[in-house]
Amino acid sequence: MSQVSMTVRMDSQLKTMFDALCSEFGMSVNTAINIFARAVVQRRRIPFEIRAGEVKNTAERVAAFRNMREWAEDGNTPDLTLEEINEEISKTRTNR
């Protein structure tokens, strides 16, 4: 599969907040956008909502990640598998 570059323009304050949230989710902005695009294409709609609460410390971050992973493993993402999400994250880490 060939890859192409894409430029996205957004307000600088929005970008700063998006970067921070993606970091809290444990992924890059590139990975988040790829996951979103794949899900939109598969479902032919805006498919999901991702939220981040106020996370204060490492223990809370780990707990939030575990909850998100359990949610995904319980089948709450029927059109985008956990393996597909992990594949996107892996590709991003490889390309760093």
Salt bridges, closest charged atoms under 4 A:
ASP19 OD2 - LYS15 NZ 2.70
GLU49 OE2 - ARG51 NE 2.74
GLU73 OE2 - ARG69 NE 3.18
ASP79 OD2 - ARG43 NE 3.38
GLU87 OE2 - LYS91 NZ 3.23
GLU88 OE2 - ARG38 NH2 2.78
